[in-house]
Amino acid sequence: MNLEKFGRYREIFGDEYDEFLEYSARPLKKCVRINTLKIGVEECVERLEKRGLSLERLPWIENGFRVEEKNCLIGHTLEHFLGLVYVQEGASMVPPLVLRPEEGEIVLDLAAAPGSKTTQISEMMKNTGIVVANDVSYKRIKSLRSNAERLGIVNLVVTRLDGRRFGRRYPGVFDRVLLDAPCSSEGSVRKDWGVLNRLSLRLIRRMSRLQKSLLTSALEAVKPGGTVVYSTCTVAPEENEEVVDHAVKSGLAAVEPVKVPGLVTRPGLTEWNGRKFDDSLERCIRIWPQDNDTQAFFVAKLVRI
């Protein structure tokens, strides 16, 4: 696997750059989230262990586990088909934890498909309130609906709309908004090495423009004082800090500290490639592969001004 395209990030990782490359080249172990809408955590663990699977609890989420066996076929188990478990990467479980949706709220997942974080949000809300799951792709929406049905989600409304228009159509409607933005997906290289073949600065800059529009729309859609969580699975500051900095300097949002007990995180950047970002971006978190044996991730918590 050719990791030379990550060379532009030597400044970010410093002395840990070689360790970052080493972990980026390692295949990811499968992780699962136990669906507490259908089964208790310990009961499900017992069922899976009887099938010969060894589970290690993720320190940052009570119902998240890493499956130790290589070539794990947990997606072929009865527990998966019944919606008792959902295969989801460990770092991917973090944005809903930061969003902290509460029972009875109206929550928007602006780029929802295939539904990993959407179903996690519904589970955290105990199937109460309303979760609006939006995506622009009809094909991906089919996967979203299938996953929601399998997991027994009943508080879901699925919409198909360009996310950049959502805020203008539904201003100030939602208590909380999650934007797990489409991105260049550099952080998912441990799952799909083909990411590097598609990666280019042109792609990163194009995604950055889209992400800025989507985040503006998310902030317009949330109530004043409401929470927007912005996340990506990429390392590029152009898609992370630069996007959040754009929202802060537009006067729409303020950055709140992100704390996830049990998860090792690094602060967001305040400078990149000669460009200065707002100092509050230190409150964002970067999740590095070598810290928690996950894919790379970026998470920011914003409050609508």
Backbone bond lengths (Angstrom), bond angles and torsions (degrees), N, CA, C in turn:
res aa  C-N    CA-C-N  psi(-1)  N-CA   C-N-CA  omega(-1)  CA-C   N-CA-C  phi
1 M - - - 1.459 - - 1.527 109.77 -
2 N 1.312 116.73 127.91 1.463 122.23 -177.54 1.524 109.96 -88.52
3 L 1.337 116.01 109.64 1.458 121.12 -178.06 1.528 112.57 -101.58
4 E 1.332 117.17 14.12 1.459 119.92 -176.39 1.529 112.45 -61.78
5 K 1.329 117.21 -26.92 1.459 119.48 -179.08 1.523 112.70 -65.96
6 F 1.336 117.06 -15.99 1.459 120.47 176.01 1.524 112.10 -82.50
7 G 1.331 117.74 -1.49 1.459 121.15 -176.65 1.523 113.41 -59.18
8 R 1.321 117.45 -26.99 1.473 120.46 -179.62 1.529 112.02 -67.78
9 Y 1.345 117.07 -9.93 1.466 120.35 -176.91 1.528 113.24 -102.77
10 R 1.330 116.79 11.18 1.471 119.03 178.64 1.523 111.64 -55.59
11 E 1.333 116.23 -38.22 1.464 120.48 -179.03 1.524 111.09 -63.59
12 I 1.335 117.51 -35.41 1.463 121.27 -178.76 1.521 110.79 -70.41
13 F 1.324 117.42 -45.55 1.461 121.30 -173.18 1.523 113.38 -89.13
14 G 1.328 117.55 -20.83 1.456 120.18 176.99 1.512 112.67 56.25
15 D 1.344 116.41 -129.44 1.464 121.78 -178.08 1.524 112.73 -66.10
16 E 1.333 117.24 -14.38 1.461 120.73 -178.97 1.531 112.46 -95.29
17 Y 1.311 117.07 8.80 1.464 119.95 -176.20 1.527 111.69 -61.43
18 D 1.337 117.60 -44.61 1.469 120.06 -179.18 1.531 111.18 -64.31
19 E 1.328 116.70 -36.83 1.464 120.02 177.53 1.523 110.24 -67.46
20 F 1.334 117.09 -38.34 1.467 120.96 175.37 1.525 110.67 -59.48
21 L 1.330 117.15 -44.14 1.468 120.53 178.67 1.525 111.22 -64.65
22 E 1.325 116.11 -40.64 1.462 120.41 -178.95 1.535 110.37 -60.44
23 Y 1.332 116.91 -46.89 1.459 120.25 -179.31 1.521 111.36 -70.72
24 S 1.326 117.14 -33.90 1.465 120.35 179.70 1.526 111.17 -64.27
25 A 1.326 116.76 -25.46 1.465 121.16 -179.32 1.526 112.72 -87.28
26 R 1.331 116.88 -8.67 1.460 120.26 -179.50 1.531 110.62 -86.03
27 P 1.314 118.06 135.73 1.470 119.46 173.27 1.524 110.58 -63.01
28 L 1.329 116.15 146.15 1.458 121.34 178.97 1.530 111.04 -79.39
29 K 1.317 115.97 141.24 1.450 119.88 167.41 1.530 108.63 -76.10
30 K 1.316 116.22 148.99 1.457 119.74 178.66 1.528 110.45 -71.33
31 C 1.333 114.87 144.29 1.452 121.63 173.10 1.520 108.68 -123.39
32 V 1.321 116.14 153.07 1.457 120.78 177.47 1.525 109.53 -132.80
33 R 1.326 113.94 151.21 1.462 121.53 171.39 1.529 107.52 -112.40
34 I 1.315 116.65 123.01 1.461 120.68 178.41 1.522 108.85 -77.12
35 N 1.314 116.01 130.05 1.464 122.39 -176.31 1.521 109.67 -84.06
36 T 1.331 116.88 98.40 1.464 121.78 -175.10 1.521 112.87 -73.27
37 L 1.330 118.06 -4.64 1.463 119.87 172.54 1.527 111.10 -71.43
38 K 1.341 115.83 -22.58 1.466 120.15 -175.03 1.523 114.26 -114.74
39 I 1.338 117.46 -22.72 1.469 119.09 -173.41 1.523 109.45 -158.08
40 G 1.333 115.36 152.12 1.453 120.41 174.59 1.522 110.91 -73.67
41 V 1.330 115.96 152.77 1.467 120.73 -176.01 1.524 111.30 -61.21
42 E 1.336 117.31 -51.26 1.465 119.79 -175.35 1.526 111.82 -66.34
43 E 1.336 116.82 -36.29 1.459 119.84 178.27 1.526 110.72 -63.11
44 C 1.340 116.67 -41.24 1.461 120.43 -179.20 1.524 110.85 -69.37
45 V 1.325 117.08 -40.36 1.460 120.70 177.44 1.523 110.24 -59.17
46 E 1.329 116.19 -42.91 1.469 120.69 179.81 1.524 110.59 -62.26
47 R 1.347 117.17 -41.78 1.463 120.49 179.46 1.530 111.15 -62.94
48 L 1.331 116.42 -42.80 1.466 120.25 -177.78 1.531 111.43 -69.96
49 E 1.314 116.29 -37.44 1.460 119.42 179.24 1.526 111.38 -67.39
50 K 1.324 116.70 -30.35 1.463 119.79 175.44 1.525 111.06 -66.53
51 R 1.327 116.27 -22.46 1.474 121.07 176.32 1.531 111.53 -85.60
52 G 1.326 116.28 3.88 1.458 119.83 176.97 1.510 114.48 91.43
53 L 1.351 117.16 8.42 1.456 120.37 179.53 1.521 110.13 -90.63
54 S 1.329 116.57 141.68 1.457 122.37 177.66 1.535 108.20 -108.73
55 L 1.323 116.25 122.87 1.462 121.49 -174.70 1.518 110.83 -112.22
56 E 1.322 115.25 138.48 1.468 122.16 175.00 1.527 107.65 -119.85
57 R 1.328 116.56 121.67 1.460 120.41 -177.49 1.526 110.81 -66.04
58 L 1.331 117.07 136.07 1.458 121.43 174.14 1.525 108.41 -75.45
59 P 1.327 118.48 131.70 1.467 120.66 -172.85 1.530 114.46 -64.30
60 W 1.333 117.76 -19.54 1.466 119.53 -173.19 1.527 114.08 -100.48
61 I 1.340 118.73 -2.18 1.453 120.27 179.81 1.518 109.35 -148.73
62 E 1.323 116.49 129.40 1.459 121.71 -171.75 1.518 112.88 -64.99
63 N 1.343 117.71 -33.82 1.462 119.93 -176.27 1.527 112.82 -108.75
64 G 1.331 116.68 22.98 1.455 121.87 176.79 1.519 110.87 -109.69
65 F 1.344 117.02 136.84 1.457 120.88 -175.77 1.525 110.78 -139.15
66 R 1.322 115.14 147.27 1.458 121.98 171.20 1.527 108.05 -97.07
67 V 1.328 115.96 133.92 1.469 120.91 -179.46 1.518 107.93 -95.63
68 E 1.315 116.44 122.12 1.461 121.28 -168.68 1.526 114.02 -77.84
69 E 1.338 118.53 -29.67 1.464 119.74 -174.70 1.521 112.54 -66.85
70 K 1.333 115.92 140.66 1.459 120.22 172.52 1.539 108.76 -75.16
71 N 1.326 115.08 154.07 1.471 120.86 -179.95 1.530 111.39 53.76
72 C 1.347 114.80 38.72 1.455 120.69 -177.47 1.523 110.64 -65.69
73 L 1.333 116.03 132.77 1.460 121.31 -179.84 1.523 110.45 -110.63
74 I 1.344 116.45 42.01 1.465 119.47 -176.66 1.533 111.34 -63.13
75 G 1.339 116.43 -25.13 1.464 119.94 177.53 1.516 113.13 -68.64
76 H 1.343 117.22 -9.23 1.460 121.61 178.79 1.528 112.14 -103.84
77 T 1.315 117.73 5.10 1.462 120.48 -177.46 1.524 110.96 -84.34
78 L 1.338 114.88 160.12 1.464 121.00 176.29 1.527 110.39 -61.42
79 E 1.338 116.51 -37.01 1.463 120.41 -179.15 1.528 111.39 -61.25
80 H 1.326 116.30 -35.60 1.462 119.62 177.26 1.521 110.53 -70.04
81 F 1.313 117.50 -45.94 1.471 120.77 -178.25 1.526 111.59 -64.41
82 L 1.332 117.85 -31.04 1.458 121.92 179.46 1.529 112.33 -81.45
83 G 1.329 117.59 -6.03 1.457 120.81 -179.81 1.512 113.91 79.18
84 L 1.323 116.93 20.55 1.462 120.24 177.05 1.521 111.20 -78.83
85 V 1.338 116.46 -27.38 1.463 121.10 177.71 1.527 109.09 -132.74
86 Y 1.325 114.28 154.45 1.464 121.04 177.76 1.523 106.92 -130.80
87 V 1.319 117.12 125.50 1.464 121.09 179.06 1.530 108.01 -75.36
88 Q 1.330 116.00 117.76 1.470 121.42 -174.82 1.519 109.28 -151.07
89 E 1.312 116.76 132.38 1.468 121.49 -179.06 1.533 109.56 -62.93
90 G 1.326 115.95 144.58 1.460 121.02 -173.14 1.518 114.48 -58.73
91 A 1.333 117.46 -43.31 1.466 120.27 -179.68 1.523 111.19 -69.97
92 S 1.336 116.68 -26.85 1.457 121.17 179.15 1.525 111.98 -66.04
93 M 1.326 117.59 -20.17 1.458 121.18 179.17 1.524 112.82 -79.13
94 V 1.342 117.42 -9.40 1.464 120.82 -173.05 1.535 113.70 -73.96
95 P 1.351 120.42 -46.15 1.476 118.97 -175.95 1.530 114.91 -53.93
96 P 1.359 120.95 -44.47 1.469 118.55 176.11 1.530 112.99 -62.40
97 L 1.344 117.24 -32.47 1.465 119.69 176.91 1.517 110.76 -63.98
98 V 1.322 116.68 -36.63 1.469 121.17 178.34 1.529 110.44 -73.96
99 L 1.331 117.31 -35.57 1.470 121.64 178.74 1.528 111.29 -65.27
100 R 1.323 117.38 -38.39 1.464 124.39 177.59 1.527 112.77 53.23
101 P 1.320 117.66 57.19 1.473 119.79 178.44 1.522 110.40 -65.11
102 E 1.329 115.96 146.66 1.457 121.41 -178.80 1.525 110.38 -114.05
103 E 1.308 114.72 157.57 1.464 120.36 -179.40 1.529 110.63 -57.75
104 G 1.331 116.19 137.79 1.449 121.73 174.79 1.520 115.52 85.22
105 E 1.328 118.02 -2.74 1.462 120.77 -178.46 1.529 111.86 -80.95
106 I 1.328 115.27 168.87 1.456 122.40 172.34 1.527 106.85 -108.84
107 V 1.327 116.14 114.78 1.462 122.12 -171.54 1.528 109.07 -123.39
108 L 1.323 115.42 141.20 1.461 121.94 177.63 1.521 110.29 -114.36
109 D 1.322 116.12 129.92 1.466 122.52 167.57 1.523 105.44 -107.26
110 L 1.331 116.37 105.29 1.459 121.22 -165.93 1.530 113.58 -74.93
111 A 1.324 117.41 -30.00 1.473 121.68 177.71 1.523 106.89 -130.48
112 A 1.330 116.14 76.15 1.459 122.00 -158.52 1.519 115.63 -85.65
113 A 1.326 118.37 -38.56 1.466 120.93 -171.11 1.537 111.12 -64.08
114 P 1.335 117.21 144.29 1.470 128.81 8.26 1.526 115.29 -88.10
115 G 1.347 118.08 4.61 1.454 119.21 169.94 1.508 117.24 111.66
116 S 1.332 118.86 8.32 1.468 120.28 -179.24 1.518 111.05 -57.43
117 K 1.318 116.86 -54.29 1.462 121.03 -177.10 1.528 111.29 -77.11
118 T 1.341 117.24 -31.17 1.463 120.52 177.65 1.520 110.60 -59.82
119 T 1.338 116.40 -50.20 1.459 119.80 -178.64 1.524 111.31 -67.60
120 Q 1.318 117.20 -31.12 1.466 120.31 175.93 1.524 110.28 -66.20
121 I 1.336 117.32 -40.46 1.463 121.49 177.74 1.526 110.20 -62.53
122 S 1.334 117.49 -46.74 1.461 121.01 178.82 1.523 111.02 -60.31
123 E 1.314 116.25 -40.11 1.460 120.66 178.27 1.524 110.51 -63.02
124 M 1.339 117.02 -43.83 1.467 120.66 179.12 1.531 111.46 -63.90
125 M 1.340 116.86 -29.91 1.467 121.97 178.39 1.520 112.13 -87.71
126 K 1.347 116.58 1.56 1.464 123.08 178.46 1.526 111.67 56.69
127 N 1.328 114.92 38.39 1.463 122.20 176.07 1.532 112.89 63.59
128 T 1.322 117.49 24.60 1.461 121.40 177.04 1.517 109.45 -106.94
129 G 1.349 116.32 174.71 1.460 120.03 179.58 1.520 110.81 64.11
130 I 1.322 115.55 -153.40 1.467 121.76 -179.96 1.518 109.23 -135.81
131 V 1.307 115.87 131.25 1.458 121.80 170.92 1.524 107.31 -114.34
132 V 1.331 116.31 116.31 1.459 121.60 175.81 1.526 107.72 -92.64
133 A 1.320 116.13 116.03 1.465 122.14 -178.86 1.518 108.41 -105.47
134 N 1.317 116.45 111.23 1.463 121.41 -176.41 1.519 110.82 -111.59
135 D 1.319 115.03 142.47 1.459 120.33 170.62 1.524 108.39 -153.32
136 V 1.323 115.94 153.29 1.465 119.94 -177.11 1.527 112.02 -87.55
137 S 1.330 116.67 -16.98 1.471 121.38 -174.14 1.520 111.47 -99.32
138 Y 1.329 116.87 120.01 1.470 120.64 177.85 1.534 110.95 -62.93
139 K 1.320 117.36 -39.94 1.455 120.89 -179.59 1.529 111.08 -61.47
140 R 1.333 116.37 -42.89 1.465 120.03 179.77 1.526 111.32 -71.02
141 I 1.328 116.78 -31.76 1.461 120.20 178.35 1.525 110.59 -62.44
142 K 1.328 117.35 -35.21 1.460 119.94 177.76 1.532 110.73 -59.95
143 S 1.333 116.76 -40.97 1.468 120.56 176.76 1.522 110.73 -65.64
144 L 1.334 116.47 -40.31 1.460 121.44 178.78 1.531 111.13 -59.48
145 R 1.326 116.00 -48.36 1.463 119.92 -178.31 1.522 111.13 -65.58
146 S 1.326 116.28 -39.22 1.460 120.05 178.99 1.519 111.47 -62.81
147 N 1.325 116.92 -44.34 1.464 120.61 179.34 1.524 111.46 -65.36
148 A 1.328 116.94 -41.15 1.462 120.78 -179.82 1.530 111.15 -63.41
149 E 1.323 116.20 -42.12 1.468 119.97 178.99 1.518 110.98 -65.12
150 R 1.332 116.68 -41.88 1.469 120.55 -178.57 1.527 111.12 -63.66
151 L 1.335 117.09 -35.28 1.460 121.13 -177.81 1.527 113.12 -88.52
152 G 1.338 117.50 -1.77 1.458 120.03 176.58 1.518 113.96 77.38
153 I 1.331 117.54 30.78 1.465 121.80 179.36 1.524 109.24 -79.92
154 V 1.349 116.68 126.37 1.466 120.19 -177.64 1.533 112.80 -121.82
155 N 1.317 118.74 -5.70 1.474 120.61 -178.77 1.529 111.91 -100.27
156 L 1.323 116.36 28.12 1.462 122.00 -170.42 1.525 111.78 -107.17
157 V 1.328 115.13 135.75 1.464 122.96 168.73 1.526 106.81 -118.77
158 V 1.323 117.80 123.38 1.465 121.95 -177.71 1.522 109.10 -101.48
159 T 1.336 116.84 129.48 1.464 122.06 178.03 1.523 109.81 -127.14
160 R 1.326 114.68 153.34 1.462 120.93 177.25 1.529 107.74 -124.11
161 L 1.342 115.11 101.69 1.455 121.25 -175.63 1.525 108.82 -150.92
162 D 1.312 116.26 145.45 1.464 120.22 171.97 1.527 107.81 -58.83
163 G 1.327 116.16 117.07 1.460 120.66 -175.95 1.514 114.17 -57.97
164 R 1.320 117.42 -24.58 1.458 120.74 -179.83 1.527 112.21 -68.54
165 R 1.339 117.77 -17.33 1.456 122.35 -179.11 1.525 112.77 -99.95
166 F 1.326 116.98 -7.78 1.462 119.97 -171.59 1.524 111.88 -63.27
167 G 1.319 116.73 -43.88 1.457 120.36 -176.75 1.519 113.19 -63.24
168 R 1.330 116.82 -37.01 1.465 120.21 179.30 1.523 111.35 -72.40
169 R 1.325 117.34 -32.45 1.469 120.57 179.67 1.524 112.55 -78.44
170 Y 1.323 116.67 -34.27 1.465 120.61 -175.13 1.538 110.32 -131.58
171 P 1.340 117.15 64.01 1.465 119.66 -175.72 1.535 112.12 -70.90
172 G 1.313 115.97 134.15 1.455 122.05 173.38 1.510 115.55 63.35
173 V 1.328 118.45 28.45 1.466 122.02 -174.98 1.531 112.06 -89.93
174 F 1.319 118.47 -33.22 1.464 121.55 -164.22 1.527 112.06 -102.92
175 D 1.338 114.73 146.26 1.464 120.64 175.16 1.521 111.36 -73.48
176 R 1.336 115.81 -37.93 1.466 121.47 -179.38 1.526 108.73 -146.32
177 V 1.324 115.20 150.61 1.465 121.01 178.47 1.526 108.76 -134.96
178 L 1.321 115.30 132.32 1.465 120.91 170.96 1.518 108.57 -105.26
179 L 1.321 116.50 128.55 1.457 121.83 171.04 1.519 108.10 -121.07
180 D 1.322 115.25 92.65 1.465 120.77 170.42 1.523 104.89 -89.43
181 A 1.309 115.40 92.24 1.461 121.38 -161.94 1.529 113.12 -74.89
182 P 1.327 116.58 145.92 1.462 119.04 167.77 1.517 109.21 -58.05
183 C 1.318 116.47 139.65 1.465 119.19 -173.21 1.521 110.18 -151.25
184 S 1.321 116.20 -177.55 1.463 121.45 179.51 1.526 112.34 -74.79
185 S 1.343 116.73 -11.67 1.479 123.06 171.35 1.516 113.96 65.20
186 E 1.316 117.98 28.06 1.473 119.68 178.41 1.520 112.27 -55.62
187 G 1.336 115.80 -37.24 1.456 119.88 -175.73 1.513 114.22 -67.69
188 S 1.329 116.76 -17.45 1.465 119.97 -177.75 1.522 112.57 -92.64
189 V 1.331 116.74 15.53 1.464 120.26 -178.15 1.528 111.45 -60.39
190 R 1.334 117.68 -26.61 1.465 120.57 179.83 1.528 111.45 -69.82
191 K 1.334 116.98 -21.27 1.470 121.18 176.85 1.521 111.94 -95.92
192 D 1.350 115.61 -30.78 1.464 119.97 -174.15 1.524 109.08 -144.74
193 W 1.323 116.03 98.91 1.462 119.59 -178.05 1.525 112.01 -67.59
194 G 1.320 117.39 -17.23 1.457 120.51 177.39 1.508 113.37 -64.44
195 V 1.348 117.08 -15.00 1.464 121.37 177.11 1.524 110.75 -54.76
196 L 1.323 116.16 -38.59 1.472 119.76 -176.46 1.522 111.56 -67.90
197 N 1.309 117.09 -29.59 1.468 119.48 178.85 1.521 111.96 -69.09
198 R 1.341 116.42 -29.85 1.464 121.33 -179.25 1.518 113.10 -89.87
199 L 1.336 116.15 -12.17 1.458 120.68 -171.21 1.525 112.27 -76.02
200 S 1.345 115.47 135.12 1.461 121.32 175.13 1.523 108.68 -158.60
201 L 1.324 116.33 159.81 1.461 120.07 176.27 1.521 111.02 -63.01
202 R 1.315 116.50 -33.65 1.458 119.82 178.31 1.528 110.55 -62.03
203 L 1.344 116.71 -43.14 1.456 120.44 177.74 1.525 110.77 -63.37
204 I 1.330 117.08 -44.91 1.465 121.49 -179.37 1.526 110.87 -58.70
205 R 1.317 117.16 -44.07 1.466 120.05 -178.63 1.528 111.61 -69.57
206 R 1.330 115.92 -35.66 1.468 119.01 177.92 1.529 110.32 -66.99
207 M 1.334 116.66 -42.05 1.456 119.41 178.03 1.527 111.25 -64.95
208 S 1.322 117.63 -36.49 1.459 121.32 179.90 1.525 111.12 -60.92
209 R 1.320 117.10 -41.77 1.467 119.95 178.62 1.530 110.85 -63.69
210 L 1.328 116.54 -42.42 1.463 120.57 178.51 1.529 110.39 -63.93
211 Q 1.323 116.99 -44.21 1.459 121.34 -177.33 1.525 112.01 -63.18
212 K 1.315 117.28 -37.81 1.473 119.71 177.81 1.524 110.81 -62.74
213 S 1.325 117.05 -41.18 1.464 120.41 178.54 1.532 110.82 -67.09
214 L 1.320 116.81 -41.21 1.457 120.39 179.79 1.527 111.47 -65.82
215 L 1.322 117.35 -41.03 1.466 119.82 -179.62 1.526 110.74 -67.82
216 T 1.313 117.63 -38.09 1.465 120.27 175.17 1.523 109.93 -60.07
217 S 1.328 117.25 -43.58 1.456 121.77 178.82 1.528 111.23 -63.32
218 A 1.327 117.38 -41.76 1.468 121.39 178.81 1.523 110.80 -61.44
219 L 1.331 116.82 -41.53 1.463 120.93 -179.33 1.523 111.50 -70.13
220 E 1.318 117.16 -32.80 1.460 120.32 175.78 1.526 111.35 -69.40
221 A 1.334 117.13 -30.90 1.461 121.60 -176.24 1.527 113.35 -78.91
222 V 1.332 117.96 -21.95 1.453 120.87 -177.25 1.532 110.51 -87.02
223 K 1.321 115.56 152.85 1.467 120.30 177.58 1.527 110.25 -67.30
224 P 1.333 118.81 151.75 1.465 120.09 173.07 1.530 110.39 -55.01
225 G 1.317 116.11 130.51 1.458 120.94 -175.59 1.517 113.40 86.48
226 G 1.348 116.84 -5.64 1.459 121.10 179.43 1.514 112.21 -78.32
227 T 1.325 115.18 166.62 1.459 122.52 -174.30 1.528 111.34 -103.07
228 V 1.332 115.65 134.82 1.462 122.49 170.64 1.525 107.88 -122.28
229 V 1.315 116.96 126.69 1.463 121.19 174.44 1.521 107.95 -106.25
230 Y 1.333 114.77 126.53 1.464 122.24 179.23 1.525 107.80 -111.55
231 S 1.335 116.42 129.61 1.460 119.12 -179.78 1.522 110.55 -143.61
232 T 1.325 115.34 155.07 1.460 122.67 174.00 1.526 108.62 -145.32
233 C 1.329 115.73 162.75 1.472 120.69 172.61 1.528 108.83 -109.84
234 T 1.335 115.65 48.69 1.458 120.43 178.57 1.521 110.22 -132.98
235 V 1.317 116.66 160.11 1.459 122.38 -179.85 1.525 111.23 -93.97
236 A 1.318 117.94 -22.86 1.465 123.27 -170.08 1.524 112.92 -60.12
237 P 1.326 119.23 120.97 1.462 120.98 176.14 1.526 112.80 -60.31
238 E 1.339 117.38 -27.37 1.465 120.01 178.38 1.525 111.47 -62.12
239 E 1.346 116.44 -28.07 1.463 121.26 -178.87 1.529 112.43 -98.89
240 N 1.300 116.65 -6.88 1.459 121.21 -176.24 1.530 111.20 -115.75
241 E 1.329 116.18 -89.68 1.469 119.36 -176.45 1.520 112.75 -61.15
242 E 1.318 117.66 -38.68 1.467 119.53 -179.18 1.529 111.34 -61.93
243 V 1.316 117.63 -37.39 1.468 121.96 179.76 1.527 110.41 -68.32
244 V 1.331 116.39 -45.74 1.462 120.28 179.53 1.528 110.34 -66.58
245 D 1.318 116.98 -40.09 1.466 121.64 177.95 1.531 110.62 -59.37
246 H 1.315 116.80 -39.20 1.471 121.66 177.83 1.530 110.49 -60.43
247 A 1.344 116.86 -42.17 1.465 120.80 179.81 1.524 111.52 -67.97
248 V 1.331 116.46 -40.16 1.466 120.31 -179.58 1.520 110.72 -66.06
249 K 1.328 116.88 -46.02 1.467 120.68 -176.55 1.528 112.53 -74.13
250 S 1.343 116.92 -15.02 1.468 119.91 174.02 1.523 111.40 -78.53
251 G 1.336 116.43 -10.93 1.459 120.71 179.38 1.516 114.39 86.26
252 L 1.335 117.36 7.15 1.465 120.64 -177.35 1.526 112.73 -84.07
253 A 1.320 117.39 -26.73 1.465 118.57 -167.48 1.515 112.10 -148.73
254 A 1.334 113.69 158.55 1.458 122.46 170.50 1.519 107.98 -121.62
255 V 1.322 116.20 148.20 1.461 121.50 -178.02 1.522 109.99 -90.18
256 E 1.330 115.13 130.26 1.462 121.94 177.86 1.533 109.50 -102.84
257 P 1.335 117.79 152.29 1.469 119.40 176.78 1.526 111.38 -64.35
258 V 1.331 116.11 144.79 1.463 122.63 176.99 1.529 108.37 -110.37
259 K 1.332 115.73 122.93 1.463 120.58 177.94 1.521 108.97 -132.15
260 V 1.320 116.09 124.08 1.462 122.05 178.14 1.528 107.10 -128.00
261 P 1.335 118.14 97.75 1.467 120.46 -178.71 1.524 111.90 -55.34
262 G 1.328 115.02 135.13 1.452 121.38 178.76 1.517 114.20 91.98
263 L 1.342 117.28 -10.15 1.468 121.49 -178.48 1.523 109.76 -107.31
264 V 1.327 116.89 129.21 1.459 121.63 175.75 1.531 108.41 -81.63
265 T 1.327 116.73 124.66 1.464 121.02 -176.80 1.520 110.83 -132.24
266 R 1.325 115.61 162.38 1.465 122.79 173.90 1.531 108.22 -119.23
267 P 1.341 117.89 151.32 1.469 119.62 -179.01 1.522 112.01 -71.84
268 G 1.316 115.48 155.37 1.451 120.69 173.93 1.516 111.47 -65.45
269 L 1.321 116.48 160.62 1.463 121.87 -179.08 1.529 110.40 -82.51
270 T 1.305 115.77 147.70 1.464 120.61 172.84 1.530 111.32 -110.79
271 E 1.327 115.94 0.43 1.465 119.85 178.20 1.524 108.45 -156.06
272 W 1.322 115.67 142.22 1.460 119.92 177.29 1.532 109.11 -155.16
273 N 1.338 114.19 128.74 1.460 120.49 173.57 1.530 112.16 52.97
274 G 1.340 115.05 39.50 1.465 120.59 178.09 1.512 115.08 83.83
275 R 1.342 117.26 -1.01 1.458 120.71 -179.57 1.519 109.94 -102.85
276 K 1.337 116.53 132.18 1.464 121.86 -179.57 1.522 110.02 -93.77
277 F 1.352 116.13 130.54 1.450 122.47 175.18 1.527 109.38 -102.79
278 D 1.330 115.59 166.11 1.457 120.35 176.50 1.531 109.90 -60.05
279 D 1.333 116.78 140.21 1.466 121.11 -177.18 1.520 112.63 -60.51
280 S 1.344 117.15 -25.59 1.469 120.40 -177.99 1.514 112.42 -66.44
281 L 1.335 117.86 -13.00 1.466 119.96 -179.15 1.525 112.72 -69.78
282 E 1.328 117.16 -11.81 1.461 120.19 171.39 1.524 111.38 -60.92
283 R 1.343 116.92 -21.32 1.464 121.45 -178.78 1.529 112.40 -76.07
284 C 1.323 117.68 -16.19 1.464 120.91 174.30 1.527 108.98 -71.02
285 I 1.323 116.53 166.75 1.460 118.97 177.75 1.521 110.94 -124.17
286 R 1.323 114.01 144.45 1.450 123.05 169.71 1.524 107.52 -112.34
287 I 1.316 115.89 132.54 1.463 122.39 177.76 1.516 107.25 -107.27
288 W 1.338 116.11 114.25 1.457 121.24 -177.53 1.528 109.86 -95.90
289 P 1.328 117.73 143.98 1.479 120.84 -176.06 1.519 113.48 -56.03
290 Q 1.322 116.94 -37.24 1.464 120.08 -174.38 1.520 113.52 -75.94
291 D 1.332 118.03 -15.12 1.463 120.57 -175.68 1.528 113.02 -81.40
292 N 1.319 117.03 -37.63 1.466 121.27 -175.82 1.530 112.80 -129.76
293 D 1.339 116.38 7.70 1.474 122.78 -176.01 1.528 110.76 55.82
294 T 1.339 114.91 51.32 1.458 122.56 178.39 1.522 108.67 -127.25
295 Q 1.331 115.93 -176.53 1.456 118.88 167.74 1.523 108.84 -77.44
296 A 1.327 117.17 168.10 1.460 120.89 177.43 1.526 109.12 -76.51
297 F 1.349 115.53 145.61 1.457 120.73 -179.39 1.523 109.69 -150.25
298 F 1.328 114.59 157.80 1.468 122.08 174.99 1.520 107.48 -132.54
299 V 1.340 117.13 135.63 1.460 120.96 179.98 1.523 109.74 -138.03
300 A 1.336 116.29 132.11 1.458 122.86 175.85 1.516 108.92 -128.79
301 K 1.339 115.34 140.11 1.463 121.47 176.58 1.523 108.63 -111.68
302 L 1.324 116.31 121.69 1.460 122.01 -176.07 1.517 110.07 -119.42
303 V 1.323 116.06 147.17 1.464 122.02 174.23 1.512 107.89 -116.99
304 R 1.326 116.53 129.50 1.471 121.73 -179.67 1.534 109.21 -68.75
305 I 1.317 115.62 125.98 1.462 121.71 175.70 1.520 109.14 -81.51
